[in-house]
C-alpha cells in the first residue's frame, strides 16, 4: 500500500555504498509493485466499500503473519508497549480506511502524489512530540512540500473532493503510526512490530467492514490475495533497496511511483494525465529528498566527530 509504512533499515553500512545501481533498481520495482497493488484496490473498490476492501486486503495477508506469532509471544510485551501497539493500530486503521476511500474517489496519480506528504508530517511530528529540532533548511523543505500539495489541490481553481481530504488525513495518520513505531523500534524487533501491526489493523478494520459488508465473489477474494502478495513483495524489495544503497540514493527514485500511477490510471481507468499533479508531486518529492539528504549529511558529520576508540 503505500510507502506510508517505511520498513526498518537492514544491511551493513559498508554494503550500502557499494551497490547504488542495485538499490535504484530494487526501488523502481518497489514503486511498480505498490502501484499495481493500488490499481487492484481501486478496481475492486468500485464495487466494495472502503472499510471492507481494507479489511480483506489485510485479512488475506494474515497467513504471512503466522511465522511472527512466536517472536511476539517471546517478546513478553509490557502494558506500555501494548498501549503503544493499540494506539498504532487505531491510527493505522483510520489511515488505511481513508486511503482506500480516496482511491475510489480521485485518480491514482493524485493518490500517489499526495502520499509523498507522509515523510513531511513525520518530520513535523518528530519536532512536536519527540523533541527533534527543526532547522531552517527543514522548515524551507516543509514549506516547499506544502506548496506542492497546493499545486495538486489548486483550491479555488477546482473543486477539492472528499478523496483529497481523505488523503490529507491518510498522510497525518500514517505519520502518527510511524512515530509510534519509531518509539517501539528501540525496544522490539522489526518482526514483532510488523506482526503486531498486521494483527491490530485487521482487528480494527473488522467492525468497520462488518458495518458496510457486501457479498464478495471468489474472484474478488483472489484479487485481494494478489494485492496482498504485491504489497508484501513491495516491502521486501524496499528492504533490499535500503540494504543495497543509502536513502539519499533510493528516496528520489520513489518518484517513479507517480510515473507508474499516471500510466496505469490512464490505461486501466481512462484517467486524464494532469501536468499540475505531476509538478506538485515533483515538488513534494524534491522536498522529501532534500530532508533525507540533509539528515544523511548530519549523521555523517556526527559520526566523523566521534573520536576513534584506542587500540
N, C-alpha and C positions, 0 to 999 in steps of 0.2 A: 504494500500500500504505500507506499509513500516513503519518502526518505525521512517523514516526520519522526522515525524511531531510529536514531543512529546507533549502531552496534558498538560493542567495546573494541578498542584498538587491540590488535593482535600482532605478533611478529616482533622481531628484534630491530632496533634502530639501524643496525648495520645493513639489514636487508631492505629497509625502506628506501634507501638512497640508491640502491643498486639496480632496481628494476622499474624505472618510471614508465616505460612503454607498456609493460605488463599491467601496471596499476591503471593506466589510462584505458587499456582495452577491457579490463575487468569492470571498470566503472561505466564504460559505454554499454557493455552487456547488461549491467545492473539497471541502467536507465530504461533500456528496452524491455526488460522483464517487468519492471514496475509499471510501465505504461501499458503493456499487454494485460497485466492484471487489472489495471484501472479500466481498460476498454471492456473487459469481460463484465466487470461490475456495472459499468454504465449500460451495457447491453441488457443485462438481466434486470437492472433497476427500473427499467421502463415498465415492468410488469409486477415487480415485487417491492413492497415498502422498504425504505432505507434501513430501519432497525432490523428487519428480518434478513435483509441482504447481508448486513454486517454480522449478525449472529451466525448465519450459515457459513460465511467465509471463515470465521474463527472456529466454529464447530468442526468444519471439515479439516482443520489443521490440528485438532486435538491429538490424533494418533502420533503426530510428530513430537508431542509433549511427553509421551509416556516415558521415554528414557530419562526425563528430567525429574520424575517423581522422587526417585531415591535420593538424589542430591538435595532436593527440597526438604525431605524428611530428616536427612542427616544434618541439615543446617541448624535445626533447633531454633527457629525464629523467636525473637523476643517480642513482647507485646508492642513495643515501639515499632519494630520492623513490620509486624502485622498491620499496624495502623498506617504506616507509610505505603505498604503494598495496597491496602484498601483505598487510600486516597488516590494512588496512581491508577488503580483500576477504575475509579469513578471518573477521573478526568479523561482517561484514555477511552472509556466507554462513550462519554459525551463527544469527544473529538472524532471518534470513528463514526458515530451516528451522523454527525454534521457533515463529515467528509462524504459519506455515502449519499446523503441527501443532496449535497452540492453537485455530485457527479451526474445526477439525473436532471439538473436544472440549468447548468451552464456548460459551455463547451469544454472538452478535455484540455485544450490549451490553457484556458483560464484557470482551471483547477490546478494544473501543473505549475503555472507561473506563480499563482498565489501561494502555493505550497512552499515556495522558496522563502517565504517570510518566517518560517519556523525558527531558523537559527537567530534571526533578529530578535524575536521575542525571548528566546533563550538568553541572549546577551543582556537584554533589559532585565529579565527576571533574576539573572545571576547577580546583577548590581543591586537590585532591590531587596532580595531575600538571602543571598549568600555573601553579601559584603564585597563583591568584586568591584574594582574601580573602573569607572567609565572615563577613559582618556578622551581627549579632544578628537583624535582620529576615529575612535569608535563612534562618538556622537555624530560625526560627519557621515560615517558609513550608514548609521541607523537612519539619519535624515534622508540619505540617498535612497535607501530601501523603501522608505515610506513614500518618497516621490515616485518610485517605480510602481508601487501599489496604486497610487493616484492615477498614473498613466494608464494602468489596466482598467481601473474602475471608471475613470472620467465622470465623476459625479457632476450633475448639471448639464453634461453634454449627452448623456444617455441614461437610461433607467438602470439603477443599481438593484439587481434582483435578489431574491431570497438566497439563491445559491452563492452569490458573492458574500453576503453577510455570514452565511454558514461557513465559508472558507476562512473568513477572518476569525470566527470563533474556533474553528478547527486548529488554526495555527497557534492560538493562545493556549488552548487545552493541551495540545501536543507538547508545547514548550514546557508547560507545568509538569507534565508527566516526565519529560526528560530531566528536569531539575531534581525531581524526586529520585529518579534513577541514579543521578549523579551522586546524591547523598548515600544511596544504598551501595553503589559500586565500590566504595572503600571498605565495605563490611562483608559483602557476599560475592560469590562467583557470578559470572555472566550467565551461567546455566540456570542458577536459581532465579535470577532477576527476570530472564526471558520466560522461563517456565511459569513463574507466578503471574507475569503479565498476561500470558495467553489464557491461563485459568481464570483469573479475576475478570478479564474483559468478557470472556464467554459467559460467565455467571451474570455479570452486569447487564449484558445485552439480552439475556434470556427473557426477563419480564417485559422489556420493551418490544421484543419480537412477538411474544405471545399476544400482546395487546392489539397488534395490527396484522396477525398471521393470515396469510392466504395460502391455498393449496399450491404445492410445487410438484413438478414432474421429476422423474428420474434423470431426464436430460438436463434440466436446470441444476439438479444436485451435482451432476457430472461437471457442469461448467464451474460451479462453485469450488469443487475439488481441484479443478485445473487452476483456478485463480489462487487457491491456497498453495499449490505447487509453485506457481510463478513467484508468489510473494516470498516463500521460503527460499527458493533458488536465488532470488534477488538479494536477500540478506546474506547468503553465503558468498555470492560473488562480490558484494560490497565489502565483506570482511577480507576476502582475498585481495581486493584493490587496496584496502588500508594497510594490509601486511606487505604489499609489494612497493608502495610509494607513499610519501608523506601527503598530508591533507592539502598542502599548498599545490600539489600536482593534481590530485584527484577531484578536489572541490569544484574547480571551474568546469570539469568535464560533465558534471551533473546537469549543465545547461542543455546537453544533448537530449535529456528527457523532454524538454519543450519541443525540440525538433520532432521527436517520435510522436509526441502528443498531437502536434499540428497535423502531421502526416496521417496518423490513424483517424483523427477526428474528421479530416476531410474525406478520406477514402471510405471509412466504415459508416460514418454518421452524417455525411454531407455538410459538415460544419465549415463555414467560410473561414479563410485564413485572414486573421486580423493582425495587421502590422503593428498596431499600438500594443497589443498583448505581448508580442514578441519583444518589442522595445522595452516595455515595462519589466518583463521577465529578465531581460539582459541587464537592466539597471540594478534590479534586486540581486541578481547573481553576482554582478561585479562588486556590490557592497559586501555580500557574504564572503566572497573570495578575498577581498581586502582584509576583512576582520580575521579570517583564517590565516592569511599571510602574516599579519601583524602579531598574532598570538604565537605563531611558529617562531618568528624572529625574537619575540620576548623570551620564549622558553630557551632558545639557543643562547641568547645573551646571558640568561640566568645560569645556564649550565656552564658556560665559559667562565663565569665569575667565581664558581666554586673551586677552591684550591684543591689540587690533586692530593690524594692520600699518600703519606710517606711509604716508601717500600724498603 
